[in-house]
Amino acid sequence: MDTPMITEKLQALEAKVKAAVALLVQLKDERAALQARVEELQNELHAQGERLGRVEAERDQVLTQLKQLQEEREEVRMRVEVLLEEIARIETSIPGQ
């Protein structure tokens, strides 16, 4: 056997193995970073979902209040109309006017 040729092949193989190991380490680090980012985004999404729930609940409360205020406004308007009609009736029943 040709010892220098075997040595060269072993060195080439060793270089390839070292490159593969370095690539695996790099990929492992990238994967860990990506997993951390995914977790961060999932937490952010969860927080946004909670905020959305609070905003929707607040919106529902505001809409309920708005409806109540509109109903109260209509009731007041009707009372004012009745009072104005009563005033007009009283004015017409007073002699000399």
QUIZI-V277985 format. One record per pair of residues at least 6 apart in sequence whose C-alpha atoms are under 6 Angstrom apart, sorted by the first residue. I is the first residue (numbers start at 1). J is the second residue. D is the distance in whole Angstrom. If there is no record, write none. Layout:
((I	J	D) (I	J	D))
//
This chain:
none
//
